[in-house]
Amino acid sequence: MNDETMNDDDLDIPDDIDFSGGVVGKYYQLFKNGTSVVILDPDLSAEFPDSASVNRALRRVVRERRKRAKQTSRVSGSPEK
């Protein structure tokens, strides 16, 4: 079924749902630029209420991982990348 043949009777959406506040294409540019959508488990979503808090935490993890990798390469004598 395509959009041209669909009508309101084809949708199983309750009448009290209001979609009038939606914005078409609101996130288009973000997705076009490579944004990823990740679903957090409920216990984590309580700790990370928004994208900014998730991004801060992940950047901290990446920074620590890189720091440890650098320290390990110095200790083992292998050349840095």
PDB file of N, CA, C and O in Angstrom, chain B, residues numbered from 101:
ATOM      1  N   MET B 101       0.849  -1.173   0.000  1.00  0.00           N
ATOM      2  CA  MET B 101       0.000   0.000   0.000  1.00  0.00           C
ATOM      3  C   MET B 101       0.895   1.236   0.000  1.00  0.00           C
ATOM      4  O   MET B 101       1.840   1.317   0.784  1.00  0.00           O
ATOM      5  N   ASN B 102       0.605   2.196  -0.870  1.00  0.00           N
ATOM      6  CA  ASN B 102       1.393   3.423  -0.880  1.00  0.00           C
ATOM      7  C   ASN B 102       0.578   4.573  -0.293  1.00  0.00           C
ATOM      8  O   ASN B 102      -0.599   4.410   0.028  1.00  0.00           O
ATOM      9  N   ASP B 103       1.211   5.727  -0.158  1.00  0.00           N
ATOM     10  CA  ASP B 103       0.551   6.885   0.472  1.00  0.00           C
ATOM     11  C   ASP B 103      -0.697   7.331  -0.282  1.00  0.00           C
ATOM     12  O   ASP B 103      -1.649   7.819   0.327  1.00  0.00           O
ATOM     13  N   GLU B 104      -0.698   7.168  -1.605  1.00  0.00           N
ATOM     14  CA  GLU B 104      -1.834   7.634  -2.400  1.00  0.00           C
ATOM     15  C   GLU B 104      -3.097   6.806  -2.148  1.00  0.00           C
ATOM     16  O   GLU B 104      -4.208   7.322  -2.268  1.00  0.00           O
ATOM     17  N   THR B 105      -2.933   5.528  -1.801  1.00  0.00           N
ATOM     18  CA  THR B 105      -4.099   4.678  -1.607  1.00  0.00           C
ATOM     19  C   THR B 105      -4.500   4.548  -0.146  1.00  0.00           C
ATOM     20  O   THR B 105      -5.532   3.949   0.155  1.00  0.00           O
ATOM     21  N   MET B 106      -3.708   5.094   0.762  1.00  0.00           N
ATOM     22  CA  MET B 106      -4.042   5.020   2.182  1.00  0.00           C
ATOM     23  C   MET B 106      -5.074   6.070   2.548  1.00  0.00           C
ATOM     24  O   MET B 106      -5.068   7.180   2.016  1.00  0.00           O
ATOM     25  N   ASN B 107      -5.956   5.706   3.457  1.00  0.00           N
ATOM     26  CA  ASN B 107      -6.861   6.701   4.018  1.00  0.00           C
ATOM     27  C   ASN B 107      -6.892   6.502   5.529  1.00  0.00           C
ATOM     28  O   ASN B 107      -6.311   5.547   6.045  1.00  0.00           O
ATOM     29  N   ASP B 108      -7.558   7.390   6.225  1.00  0.00           N
ATOM     30  CA  ASP B 108      -7.568   7.353   7.694  1.00  0.00           C
ATOM     31  C   ASP B 108      -8.112   6.041   8.244  1.00  0.00           C
ATOM     32  O   ASP B 108      -7.736   5.627   9.340  1.00  0.00           O
ATOM     33  N   ASP B 109      -8.979   5.394   7.506  1.00  0.00           N
ATOM     34  CA  ASP B 109      -9.546   4.130   7.985  1.00  0.00           C
ATOM     35  C   ASP B 109      -8.530   3.002   7.991  1.00  0.00           C
ATOM     36  O   ASP B 109      -8.730   1.999   8.676  1.00  0.00           O
ATOM     37  N   ASP B 110      -7.426   3.147   7.230  1.00  0.00           N
ATOM     38  CA  ASP B 110      -6.399   2.116   7.156  1.00  0.00           C
ATOM     39  C   ASP B 110      -5.466   2.139   8.371  1.00  0.00           C
ATOM     40  O   ASP B 110      -4.708   1.192   8.584  1.00  0.00           O
ATOM     41  N   LEU B 111      -5.514   3.190   9.152  1.00  0.00           N
ATOM     42  CA  LEU B 111      -4.613   3.349  10.291  1.00  0.00           C
ATOM     43  C   LEU B 111      -5.294   2.928  11.581  1.00  0.00           C
ATOM     44  O   LEU B 111      -6.465   3.234  11.803  1.00  0.00           O
ATOM     45  N   ASP B 112      -4.564   2.231  12.422  1.00  0.00           N
ATOM     46  CA  ASP B 112      -5.088   1.820  13.726  1.00  0.00           C
ATOM     47  C   ASP B 112      -4.603   2.771  14.810  1.00  0.00           C
ATOM     48  O   ASP B 112      -4.032   2.338  15.811  1.00  0.00           O
ATOM     49  N   ILE B 113      -4.826   4.062  14.614  1.00  0.00           N
ATOM     50  CA  ILE B 113      -4.388   5.083  15.555  1.00  0.00           C
ATOM     51  C   ILE B 113      -5.619   5.633  16.264  1.00  0.00           C
ATOM     52  O   ILE B 113      -6.583   6.034  15.613  1.00  0.00           O
ATOM     53  N   PRO B 114      -5.593   5.653  17.591  1.00  0.00           N
ATOM     54  CA  PRO B 114      -6.746   6.193  18.329  1.00  0.00           C
ATOM     55  C   PRO B 114      -7.023   7.647  17.948  1.00  0.00           C
ATOM     56  O   PRO B 114      -6.104   8.400  17.625  1.00  0.00           O
ATOM     57  N   ASP B 115      -8.283   8.025  17.990  1.00  0.00           N
ATOM     58  CA  ASP B 115      -8.686   9.372  17.601  1.00  0.00           C
ATOM     59  C   ASP B 115      -8.120  10.461  18.511  1.00  0.00           C
ATOM     60  O   ASP B 115      -8.002  11.613  18.090  1.00  0.00           O
ATOM     61  N   ASP B 116      -7.766  10.112  19.758  1.00  0.00           N
ATOM     62  CA  ASP B 116      -7.285  11.134  20.686  1.00  0.00           C
ATOM     63  C   ASP B 116      -5.789  11.449  20.525  1.00  0.00           C
ATOM     64  O   ASP B 116      -5.269  12.309  21.237  1.00  0.00           O
ATOM     65  N   ILE B 117      -5.098  10.775  19.612  1.00  0.00           N
ATOM     66  CA  ILE B 117      -3.685  11.065  19.359  1.00  0.00           C
ATOM     67  C   ILE B 117      -3.603  12.278  18.440  1.00  0.00           C
ATOM     68  O   ILE B 117      -4.233  12.306  17.382  1.00  0.00           O
ATOM     69  N   ASP B 118      -2.830  13.276  18.844  1.00  0.00           N
ATOM     70  CA  ASP B 118      -2.715  14.527  18.091  1.00  0.00           C
ATOM     71  C   ASP B 118      -1.303  14.659  17.520  1.00  0.00           C
ATOM     72  O   ASP B 118      -0.335  14.790  18.269  1.00  0.00           O
ATOM     73  N   PHE B 119      -1.192  14.626  16.211  1.00  0.00           N
ATOM     74  CA  PHE B 119       0.106  14.754  15.550  1.00  0.00           C
ATOM     75  C   PHE B 119       0.327  16.163  14.993  1.00  0.00           C
ATOM     76  O   PHE B 119       1.281  16.381  14.247  1.00  0.00           O
ATOM     77  N   SER B 120      -0.516  17.099  15.333  1.00  0.00           N
ATOM     78  CA  SER B 120      -0.432  18.431  14.737  1.00  0.00           C
ATOM     79  C   SER B 120       0.822  19.196  15.142  1.00  0.00           C
ATOM     80  O   SER B 120       1.207  20.137  14.447  1.00  0.00           O
ATOM     81  N   GLY B 121       1.466  18.827  16.233  1.00  0.00           N
ATOM     82  CA  GLY B 121       2.662  19.535  16.677  1.00  0.00           C
ATOM     83  C   GLY B 121       3.941  19.024  16.057  1.00  0.00           C
ATOM     84  O   GLY B 121       5.015  19.561  16.328  1.00  0.00           O
ATOM     85  N   GLY B 122       3.850  17.991  15.226  1.00  0.00           N
ATOM     86  CA  GLY B 122       5.035  17.407  14.602  1.00  0.00           C
ATOM     87  C   GLY B 122       5.651  18.310  13.549  1.00  0.00           C
ATOM     88  O   GLY B 122       4.969  19.140  12.948  1.00  0.00           O
ATOM     89  N   VAL B 123       6.941  18.141  13.333  1.00  0.00           N
ATOM     90  CA  VAL B 123       7.656  18.913  12.327  1.00  0.00           C
ATOM     91  C   VAL B 123       8.257  17.928  11.334  1.00  0.00           C
ATOM     92  O   VAL B 123       9.082  17.091  11.699  1.00  0.00           O
ATOM     93  N   VAL B 124       7.843  18.031  10.092  1.00  0.00           N
ATOM     94  CA  VAL B 124       8.356  17.138   9.057  1.00  0.00           C
ATOM     95  C   VAL B 124       9.828  17.452   8.801  1.00  0.00           C
ATOM     96  O   VAL B 124      10.196  18.607   8.588  1.00  0.00           O
ATOM     97  N   GLY B 125      10.666  16.416   8.823  1.00  0.00           N
ATOM     98  CA  GLY B 125      12.083  16.572   8.514  1.00  0.00           C
ATOM     99  C   GLY B 125      12.911  17.191   9.624  1.00  0.00           C
ATOM    100  O   GLY B 125      14.029  17.646   9.380  1.00  0.00           O
ATOM    101  N   LYS B 126      12.384  17.214  10.834  1.00  0.00           N
ATOM    102  CA  LYS B 126      13.072  17.864  11.959  1.00  0.00           C
ATOM    103  C   LYS B 126      14.490  17.334  12.167  1.00  0.00           C
ATOM    104  O   LYS B 126      15.401  18.103  12.473  1.00  0.00           O
ATOM    105  N   TYR B 127      14.679  16.029  12.002  1.00  0.00           N
ATOM    106  CA  TYR B 127      15.983  15.415  12.253  1.00  0.00           C
ATOM    107  C   TYR B 127      16.700  15.009  10.974  1.00  0.00           C
ATOM    108  O   TYR B 127      17.719  14.320  11.035  1.00  0.00           O
ATOM    109  N   TYR B 128      16.194  15.418   9.826  1.00  0.00           N
ATOM    110  CA  TYR B 128      16.756  15.009   8.543  1.00  0.00           C
ATOM    111  C   TYR B 128      18.247  15.320   8.440  1.00  0.00           C
ATOM    112  O   TYR B 128      19.033  14.438   8.093  1.00  0.00           O
ATOM    113  N   GLN B 129      18.646  16.547   8.732  1.00  0.00           N
ATOM    114  CA  GLN B 129      20.044  16.949   8.581  1.00  0.00           C
ATOM    115  C   GLN B 129      20.956  16.150   9.507  1.00  0.00           C
ATOM    116  O   GLN B 129      22.055  15.767   9.107  1.00  0.00           O
ATOM    117  N   LEU B 130      20.511  15.891  10.746  1.00  0.00           N
ATOM    118  CA  LEU B 130      21.325  15.087  11.665  1.00  0.00           C
ATOM    119  C   LEU B 130      21.572  13.702  11.104  1.00  0.00           C
ATOM    120  O   LEU B 130      22.707  13.225  11.113  1.00  0.00           O
ATOM    121  N   PHE B 131      20.526  13.047  10.615  1.00  0.00           N
ATOM    122  CA  PHE B 131      20.682  11.704  10.075  1.00  0.00           C
ATOM    123  C   PHE B 131      21.508  11.715   8.803  1.00  0.00           C
ATOM    124  O   PHE B 131      22.292  10.797   8.562  1.00  0.00           O
ATOM    125  N   LYS B 132      21.341  12.738   7.995  1.00  0.00           N
ATOM    126  CA  LYS B 132      22.119  12.864   6.763  1.00  0.00           C
ATOM    127  C   LYS B 132      23.612  12.973   7.092  1.00  0.00           C
ATOM    128  O   LYS B 132      24.451  12.466   6.348  1.00  0.00           O
ATOM    129  N   ASN B 133      23.937  13.624   8.191  1.00  0.00           N
ATOM    130  CA  ASN B 133      25.326  13.814   8.598  1.00  0.00           C
ATOM    131  C   ASN B 133      25.898  12.619   9.351  1.00  0.00           C
ATOM    132  O   ASN B 133      27.052  12.665   9.776  1.00  0.00           O
ATOM    133  N   GLY B 134      25.133  11.564   9.526  1.00  0.00           N
ATOM    134  CA  GLY B 134      25.678  10.358  10.133  1.00  0.00           C
ATOM    135  C   GLY B 134      25.344  10.158  11.591  1.00  0.00           C
ATOM    136  O   GLY B 134      26.021   9.388  12.272  1.00  0.00           O
ATOM    137  N   THR B 135      24.332  10.819  12.089  1.00  0.00           N
ATOM    138  CA  THR B 135      23.918  10.613  13.467  1.00  0.00           C
ATOM    139  C   THR B 135      23.390   9.199  13.643  1.00  0.00           C
ATOM    140  O   THR B 135      22.688   8.683  12.774  1.00  0.00           O
ATOM    141  N   SER B 136      23.721   8.578  14.756  1.00  0.00           N
ATOM    142  CA  SER B 136      23.228   7.234  15.052  1.00  0.00           C
ATOM    143  C   SER B 136      22.136   7.309  16.113  1.00  0.00           C
ATOM    144  O   SER B 136      22.185   8.142  17.018  1.00  0.00           O
ATOM    145  N   VAL B 137      21.175   6.446  15.988  1.00  0.00           N
ATOM    146  CA  VAL B 137      20.127   6.344  16.999  1.00  0.00           C
ATOM    147  C   VAL B 137      20.436   5.112  17.826  1.00  0.00           C
ATOM    148  O   VAL B 137      20.617   4.020  17.287  1.00  0.00           O
ATOM    149  N   VAL B 138      20.497   5.290  19.133  1.00  0.00           N
ATOM    150  CA  VAL B 138      20.793   4.196  20.045  1.00  0.00           C
ATOM    151  C   VAL B 138      19.692   4.132  21.087  1.00  0.00           C
ATOM    152  O   VAL B 138      19.285   5.158  21.631  1.00  0.00           O
ATOM    153  N   ILE B 139      19.213   2.937  21.363  1.00  0.00           N
ATOM    154  CA  ILE B 139      18.177   2.754  22.371  1.00  0.00           C
ATOM    155  C   ILE B 139      18.853   2.340  23.671  1.00  0.00           C
ATOM    156  O   ILE B 139      19.528   1.312  23.730  1.00  0.00           O
ATOM    157  N   LEU B 140      18.670   3.140  24.702  1.00  0.00           N
ATOM    158  CA  LEU B 140      19.246   2.837  26.004  1.00  0.00           C
ATOM    159  C   LEU B 140      18.288   1.978  26.818  1.00  0.00           C
ATOM    160  O   LEU B 140      17.069   2.131  26.731  1.00  0.00           O
ATOM    161  N   ASP B 141      18.848   1.083  27.601  1.00  0.00           N
ATOM    162  CA  ASP B 141      18.031   0.319  28.534  1.00  0.00           C
ATOM    163  C   ASP B 141      17.477   1.283  29.580  1.00  0.00           C
ATOM    164  O   ASP B 141      18.077   2.326  29.842  1.00  0.00           O
ATOM    165  N   PRO B 142      16.339   0.942  30.174  1.00  0.00           N
ATOM    166  CA  PRO B 142      15.695   1.862  31.125  1.00  0.00           C
ATOM    167  C   PRO B 142      16.610   2.325  32.266  1.00  0.00           C
ATOM    168  O   PRO B 142      16.560   3.489  32.661  1.00  0.00           O
ATOM    169  N   ASP B 143      17.438   1.430  32.792  1.00  0.00           N
ATOM    170  CA  ASP B 143      18.314   1.841  33.898  1.00  0.00           C
ATOM    171  C   ASP B 143      19.346   2.873  33.437  1.00  0.00           C
ATOM    172  O   ASP B 143      19.730   3.747  34.213  1.00  0.00           O
ATOM    173  N   LEU B 144      19.792   2.780  32.195  1.00  0.00           N
ATOM    174  CA  LEU B 144      20.746   3.754  31.685  1.00  0.00           C
ATOM    175  C   LEU B 144      20.067   5.056  31.280  1.00  0.00           C
ATOM    176  O   LEU B 144      20.646   6.130  31.445  1.00  0.00           O
ATOM    177  N   SER B 145      18.867   4.978  30.759  1.00  0.00           N
ATOM    178  CA  SER B 145      18.187   6.205  30.360  1.00  0.00           C
ATOM    179  C   SER B 145      17.857   7.079  31.576  1.00  0.00           C
ATOM    180  O   SER B 145      17.710   8.295  31.452  1.00  0.00           O
ATOM    181  N   ALA B 146      17.744   6.456  32.736  1.00  0.00           N
ATOM    182  CA  ALA B 146      17.540   7.237  33.960  1.00  0.00           C
ATOM    183  C   ALA B 146      18.809   8.021  34.320  1.00  0.00           C
ATOM    184  O   ALA B 146      18.732   9.111  34.887  1.00  0.00           O
ATOM    185  N   GLU B 147      19.968   7.460  33.990  1.00  0.00           N
ATOM    186  CA  GLU B 147      21.252   8.117  34.277  1.00  0.00           C
ATOM    187  C   GLU B 147      21.650   9.134  33.205  1.00  0.00           C
ATOM    188  O   GLU B 147      22.346  10.110  33.484  1.00  0.00           O
ATOM    189  N   PHE B 148      21.196   8.887  31.980  1.00  0.00           N
ATOM    190  CA  PHE B 148      21.551   9.738  30.847  1.00  0.00           C
ATOM    191  C   PHE B 148      20.275  10.263  30.196  1.00  0.00           C
ATOM    192  O   PHE B 148      19.760   9.647  29.263  1.00  0.00           O
ATOM    193  N   PRO B 149      19.767  11.381  30.674  1.00  0.00           N
ATOM    194  CA  PRO B 149      18.472  11.883  30.218  1.00  0.00           C
ATOM    195  C   PRO B 149      18.460  12.515  28.822  1.00  0.00           C
ATOM    196  O   PRO B 149      17.391  12.739  28.254  1.00  0.00           O
ATOM    197  N   ASP B 150      19.647  12.804  28.263  1.00  0.00           N
ATOM    198  CA  ASP B 150      19.663  13.443  26.953  1.00  0.00           C
ATOM    199  C   ASP B 150      20.923  13.067  26.179  1.00  0.00           C
ATOM    200  O   ASP B 150      21.832  12.442  26.724  1.00  0.00           O
ATOM    201  N   SER B 151      20.969  13.448  24.923  1.00  0.00           N
ATOM    202  CA  SER B 151      22.105  13.122  24.054  1.00  0.00           C
ATOM    203  C   SER B 151      23.412  13.714  24.575  1.00  0.00           C
ATOM    204  O   SER B 151      24.457  13.067  24.506  1.00  0.00           O
ATOM    205  N   ALA B 152      23.358  14.915  25.085  1.00  0.00           N
ATOM    206  CA  ALA B 152      24.580  15.578  25.556  1.00  0.00           C
ATOM    207  C   ALA B 152      25.236  14.783  26.680  1.00  0.00           C
ATOM    208  O   ALA B 152      26.459  14.644  26.699  1.00  0.00           O
ATOM    209  N   SER B 153      24.447  14.259  27.615  1.00  0.00           N
ATOM    210  CA  SER B 153      25.035  13.506  28.726  1.00  0.00           C
ATOM    211  C   SER B 153      25.630  12.179  28.247  1.00  0.00           C
ATOM    212  O   SER B 153      26.661  11.743  28.759  1.00  0.00           O
ATOM    213  N   VAL B 154      24.992  11.544  27.278  1.00  0.00           N
ATOM    214  CA  VAL B 154      25.537  10.304  26.709  1.00  0.00           C
ATOM    215  C   VAL B 154      26.838  10.602  25.981  1.00  0.00           C
ATOM    216  O   VAL B 154      27.821   9.882  26.149  1.00  0.00           O
ATOM    217  N   ASN B 155      26.852  11.653  25.178  1.00  0.00           N
ATOM    218  CA  ASN B 155      28.052  12.009  24.428  1.00  0.00           C
ATOM    219  C   ASN B 155      29.221  12.347  25.346  1.00  0.00           C
ATOM    220  O   ASN B 155      30.354  11.948  25.076  1.00  0.00           O
ATOM    221  N   ARG B 156      28.960  13.078  26.430  1.00  0.00           N
ATOM    222  CA  ARG B 156      30.026  13.400  27.390  1.00  0.00           C
ATOM    223  C   ARG B 156      30.621  12.127  27.980  1.00  0.00           C
ATOM    224  O   ARG B 156      31.842  11.986  28.053  1.00  0.00           O
ATOM    225  N   ALA B 157      29.768  11.208  28.399  1.00  0.00           N
ATOM    226  CA  ALA B 157      30.238   9.965  29.005  1.00  0.00           C
ATOM    227  C   ALA B 157      31.035   9.134  28.003  1.00  0.00           C
ATOM    228  O   ALA B 157      32.088   8.593  28.342  1.00  0.00           O
ATOM    229  N   LEU B 158      30.546   9.031  26.790  1.00  0.00           N
ATOM    230  CA  LEU B 158      31.261   8.242  25.780  1.00  0.00           C
ATOM    231  C   LEU B 158      32.600   8.873  25.411  1.00  0.00           C
ATOM    232  O   LEU B 158      33.580   8.160  25.195  1.00  0.00           O
ATOM    233  N   ARG B 159      32.652  10.197  25.338  1.00  0.00           N
ATOM    234  CA  ARG B 159      33.931  10.861  25.053  1.00  0.00           C
ATOM    235  C   ARG B 159      34.936  10.608  26.170  1.00  0.00           C
ATOM    236  O   ARG B 159      36.127  10.435  25.909  1.00  0.00           O
ATOM    237  N   ARG B 160      34.468  10.585  27.395  1.00  0.00           N
ATOM    238  CA  ARG B 160      35.341  10.269  28.532  1.00  0.00           C
ATOM    239  C   ARG B 160      35.896   8.855  28.406  1.00  0.00           C
ATOM    240  O   ARG B 160      37.085   8.630  28.634  1.00  0.00           O
ATOM    241  N   VAL B 161      35.039   7.905  28.045  1.00  0.00           N
ATOM    242  CA  VAL B 161      35.466   6.514  27.869  1.00  0.00           C
ATOM    243  C   VAL B 161      36.507   6.417  26.755  1.00  0.00           C
ATOM    244  O   VAL B 161      37.528   5.748  26.916  1.00  0.00           O
ATOM    245  N   VAL B 162      36.256   7.075  25.639  1.00  0.00           N
ATOM    246  CA  VAL B 162      37.188   7.034  24.510  1.00  0.00           C
ATOM    247  C   VAL B 162      38.524   7.658  24.891  1.00  0.00           C
ATOM    248  O   VAL B 162      39.579   7.116  24.562  1.00  0.00           O
ATOM    249  N   ARG B 163      38.485   8.794  25.585  1.00  0.00           N
ATOM    250  CA  ARG B 163      39.710   9.464  26.025  1.00  0.00           C
ATOM    251  C   ARG B 163      40.541   8.545  26.924  1.00  0.00           C
ATOM    252  O   ARG B 163      41.754   8.431  26.746  1.00  0.00           O
ATOM    253  N   GLU B 164      39.886   7.889  27.888  1.00  0.00           N
ATOM    254  CA  GLU B 164      40.591   6.972  28.790  1.00  0.00           C
ATOM    255  C   GLU B 164      41.166   5.775  28.040  1.00  0.00           C
ATOM    256  O   GLU B 164      42.288   5.346  28.310  1.00  0.00           O
ATOM    257  N   ARG B 165      40.395   5.242  27.101  1.00  0.00           N
ATOM    258  CA  ARG B 165      40.874   4.092  26.321  1.00  0.00           C
ATOM    259  C   ARG B 165      42.115   4.470  25.521  1.00  0.00           C
ATOM    260  O   ARG B 165      43.079   3.706  25.473  1.00  0.00           O
ATOM    261  N   ARG B 166      42.097   5.642  24.896  1.00  0.00           N
ATOM    262  CA  ARG B 166      43.257   6.095  24.118  1.00  0.00           C
ATOM    263  C   ARG B 166      44.466   6.326  25.006  1.00  0.00           C
ATOM    264  O   ARG B 166      45.595   6.006  24.635  1.00  0.00           O
ATOM    265  N   LYS B 167      44.215   6.895  26.200  1.00  0.00           N
ATOM    266  CA  LYS B 167      45.314   7.147  27.130  1.00  0.00           C
ATOM    267  C   LYS B 167      45.952   5.827  27.565  1.00  0.00           C
ATOM    268  O   LYS B 167      47.177   5.714  27.613  1.00  0.00           O
ATOM    269  N   ARG B 168      45.129   4.837  27.880  1.00  0.00           N
ATOM    270  CA  ARG B 168      45.654   3.523  28.284  1.00  0.00           C
ATOM    271  C   ARG B 168      46.393   2.833  27.143  1.00  0.00           C
ATOM    272  O   ARG B 168      47.426   2.202  27.364  1.00  0.00           O
ATOM    273  N   ALA B 169      45.876   2.948  25.943  1.00  0.00           N
ATOM    274  CA  ALA B 169      46.525   2.334  24.790  1.00  0.00           C
ATOM    275  C   ALA B 169      47.897   2.964  24.557  1.00  0.00           C
ATOM    276  O   ALA B 169      48.858   2.272  24.220  1.00  0.00           O
ATOM    277  N   LYS B 170      47.978   4.266  24.739  1.00  0.00           N
ATOM    278  CA  LYS B 170      49.244   4.969  24.574  1.00  0.00           C
ATOM    279  C   LYS B 170      50.246   4.518  25.639  1.00  0.00           C
ATOM    280  O   LYS B 170      51.414   4.275  25.336  1.00  0.00           O
ATOM    281  N   GLN B 171      49.782   4.408  26.886  1.00  0.00           N
ATOM    282  CA  GLN B 171      50.656   3.965  27.981  1.00  0.00           C
ATOM    283  C   GLN B 171      51.123   2.526  27.756  1.00  0.00           C
ATOM    284  O   GLN B 171      52.285   2.206  28.009  1.00  0.00           O
ATOM    285  N   THR B 172      50.243   1.674  27.292  1.00  0.00           N
ATOM    286  CA  THR B 172      50.585   0.281  27.040  1.00  0.00           C
ATOM    287  C   THR B 172      51.610   0.164  25.924  1.00  0.00           C
ATOM    288  O   THR B 172      52.526  -0.654  26.010  1.00  0.00           O
ATOM    289  N   SER B 173      51.467   0.968  24.880  1.00  0.00           N
ATOM    290  CA  SER B 173      52.419   0.897  23.769  1.00  0.00           C
ATOM    291  C   SER B 173      53.794   1.397  24.203  1.00  0.00           C
ATOM    292  O   SER B 173      54.805   0.892  23.714  1.00  0.00           O
ATOM    293  N   ARG B 174      53.861   2.368  25.099  1.00  0.00           N
ATOM    294  CA  ARG B 174      55.158   2.846  25.608  1.00  0.00           C
ATOM    295  C   ARG B 174      55.837   1.794  26.465  1.00  0.00           C
ATOM    296  O   ARG B 174      57.047   1.589  26.368  1.00  0.00           O
ATOM    297  N   VAL B 175      55.055   1.126  27.306  1.00  0.00           N
ATOM    298  CA  VAL B 175      55.600   0.110  28.197  1.00  0.00           C
ATOM    299  C   VAL B 175      56.093  -1.103  27.417  1.00  0.00           C
ATOM    300  O   VAL B 175      57.153  -1.649  27.722  1.00  0.00           O
ATOM    301  N   SER B 176      55.332  -1.524  26.417  1.00  0.00           N
ATOM    302  CA  SER B 176      55.688  -2.712  25.662  1.00  0.00           C
ATOM    303  C   SER B 176      56.766  -2.436  24.621  1.00  0.00           C
ATOM    304  O   SER B 176      57.344  -3.365  24.057  1.00  0.00           O
ATOM    305  N   GLY B 177      57.034  -1.164  24.368  1.00  0.00           N
ATOM    306  CA  GLY B 177      58.059  -0.813  23.410  1.00  0.00           C
ATOM    307  C   GLY B 177      57.592  -0.826  21.973  1.00  0.00           C
ATOM    308  O   GLY B 177      58.387  -0.596  21.062  1.00  0.00           O
ATOM    309  N   SER B 178      56.352  -1.084  21.759  1.00  0.00           N
ATOM    310  CA  SER B 178      55.849  -1.077  20.392  1.00  0.00           C
ATOM    311  C   SER B 178      55.650   0.370  19.958  1.00  0.00           C
ATOM    312  O   SER B 178      55.336   1.230  20.781  1.00  0.00           O
ATOM    313  N   PRO B 179      55.831   0.638  18.678  1.00  0.00           N
ATOM    314  CA  PRO B 179      55.703   2.028  18.203  1.00  0.00           C
ATOM    315  C   PRO B 179      54.272   2.531  18.317  1.00  0.00           C
ATOM    316  O   PRO B 179      53.308   1.777  18.188  1.00  0.00           O
ATOM    317  N   GLU B 180      54.168   3.840  18.564  1.00  0.00           N
ATOM    318  CA  GLU B 180      52.850   4.465  18.646  1.00  0.00           C
ATOM    319  C   GLU B 180      52.265   4.619  17.265  1.00  0.00           C
ATOM    320  O   GLU B 180      52.989   4.718  16.275  1.00  0.00           O
ATOM    321  N   LYS B 181      50.957   4.638  17.207  1.00  0.00           N
ATOM    322  CA  LYS B 181      50.273   4.843  15.921  1.00  0.00           C
ATOM    323  C   LYS B 181      49.858   6.265  15.792  1.00  0.00           C
ATOM    324  O   LYS B 181      49.267   6.646  14.782  1.00  0.00           O
TER     325      LYS B 181
END
